Amino acid sequence: MTPFERAVRDILDRVSLVQVVSDYVQLKKTGRTYKGLCPFHSEKTPSFNVNEEKGLFYCFGCQVGGNAVTFLEKAAGLSRIEALRRLSAMTGIPLPEERSVVDPAEEARRQERSELLKALQVAHEFFVDRLQSPGGAIAREYLASRKVPPEVARTYGLGFGGARPMELVAALERRHVSLRHAEAAGLIVRTSLGWQERFHGRLVCPVYNLDGAVVAFSARLIPPDENGPKYINSPETLVFRKGETLFGLYQARTAIRQQHGAILVEGNFDVLSLAAVGVGNVVAPMGTALTADQVRLLARFSDSVTVMFDGDEAGRKASRRAVGPLIEAGLDGRIASLPEGEDPDSLARAQGAKGVREVVSRARPMFLYLVDSLVKIHGWTPHGRRAVVDEVRDVLALERDAARHAIYQEELARLLQIDAAEIRRLLRKAGEPVTTPSAHLADCPEPERRLLELMLLHPELIGRFLDEGDAALLTHPEVRDLYAELCGLASTPGVDPIAAFVERGDVKSRLRAMVCRVLATPEKYPLDPDTEFRSAMRDLKVAALKRQLEALVATGDEDEDLRRVLQRTELKNQINRLLADKAAV
């Protein structure tokens, strides 16, 4: 084992996978493992499991699994070496240099991503510096007028785009950031007159990813200069997707978990104003409309969301539109209504945290809010109520949980005073909800599957079966293939066979997915590994003897000789002895 491989092993032994994953997924302890919503595919019922003892995660929905390195590669978009360096810093275990062959395409993508993040970080440092400079006085005065104190500005990394043209370009060049990368990061724009700085003269709000790296900016014009668009955002880049990002989530994660819920507002200053009065569990969508991806991202940190949009018709319309994504993500959503002309920013500045919390406490269940709002629009006439059903149908079609779908049907019937059977008939036109079926069990003998499960929990049993077992005991083709795979991984120097096996979850196999479930329920085998192994071996041998006995019976006839009779008798005696041994345990 090389020094690098030894360091990787020590890092993975020491790091807490739960701690690593918890920065991205809300986990709940269930027995000896942890469970949450998978960050790699859309789901409403948690199927993502973390086994802290083994240092492995596995999703039974999309069959993605692995260790802490794999998770950071997939969740944070890091390369393997970047993930290892982060884990090295977390554990304090130094990581030696590794000499290996690198995929040129992967290395080029990693390098491009690194250069964009560097450009954005340099720009952010420039914006923060400019906010504190004499030229940033106009931005500081504006923040003061909006009651955003300096400590909140620091927490959210606010900055100023600079008072003089081309200041940012000069700062980038001093830090050896190429203008090509600055353009790719959305910091500057090429025009017929030359380079133009996108955020010049504006109050700049950085957008962070979940790792705390700046990936984009959102900037506001500062009065009295109101010529041009009030807000502009970074364009989408290799490191930023607007529809998959929530402003303020990086800062709000801890508060959301502590308060078991999030507040969703419309704009950056709504977030800043609520944070300024001590309400920290608040985020805002990037863009004009809430997307399903943004809601799924939020669902990783809380299963409860209160929507508090502006108190005008546009805000009410946005609130109604938010119900669909909330239902689709399986969240418990509530809608907080503000008076006409009020918004979260003005509410926080006028009434402080107490006023905000009072409004949140009066928030209504999202489905009740949706139906009542639509009744106000369409009216209580027969035609109006039928129009409400038509609009609600598309929203309820997003609900994939049969029990909740049935409850919503009953609620709609009650609210509209329409017979429940008729409501069910009308909604059925959009298709019945589809519940996620349980994983189909691969058709293989139970003792063989049990042996594979024990090997995943106790990898030392891989070699033990090789020494004490017989490959002929394994009859199912997939079992034999998976066992051969485990043997190959176990014999590869520097490889954790179980982590490597789990990481291959994208190689679709019903049996692989079923066997990996044991990582979420290790209590399935409460006895010590030796006892469990011996029990599995007995059952495998009994099954093999029964197959031999059945073969003898199938080929026998009335004139069979004494030798065949004695064979059958001996097989029965062997089976009885093994069963007696098992009963004695």
Protein Blocks (a to p, Z undefined) as FASTA:
>chain_A
ZZklmmmmmmmmmpcfklmmmmmpccddehjbccdddfkbccfbdcbdcdfknopacdfk
lopacdfklmmmmmnopafklmmmmmmmmnopacddddddddfklmmmmmmmmmmmmmmm
mmmmmmmmmmmmmklmmmmmmmmmnopafklmmmnopacebjbghklmmmmmmnopafkl
mmmnopaccdfkbccdfkgoiacdddddfkopafbdcdddddfblgdjfbacddddfkbc
fklccehklmmmmmmmmnopacddfblmlmmmmmmnopabbccdedjbdcfklmmmmmmm
occdcddddfbfklmmmmmmmmmmmmmnopacddddddehiafklmmmmnommlmmmmmm
mpccfklmmmmmmmmmnopafklmmmmmmmmmmmmmmpmbfklmmmmmmmmmmmnopafk
lmmmmmmmnopaddddddddddddfklmmmmmmmmmmmmlmmmmmmmmcfklpmbfklmm
mmmmmmmmmmpghiafklmmmmmmmmgcfklmmmmmmmmmmmlpmbcfklmmmmmmmmmm
mmmmmmmmmmmmmmgcfkbcfklmmmmmmmmmmmmmmmmmmmmZZ
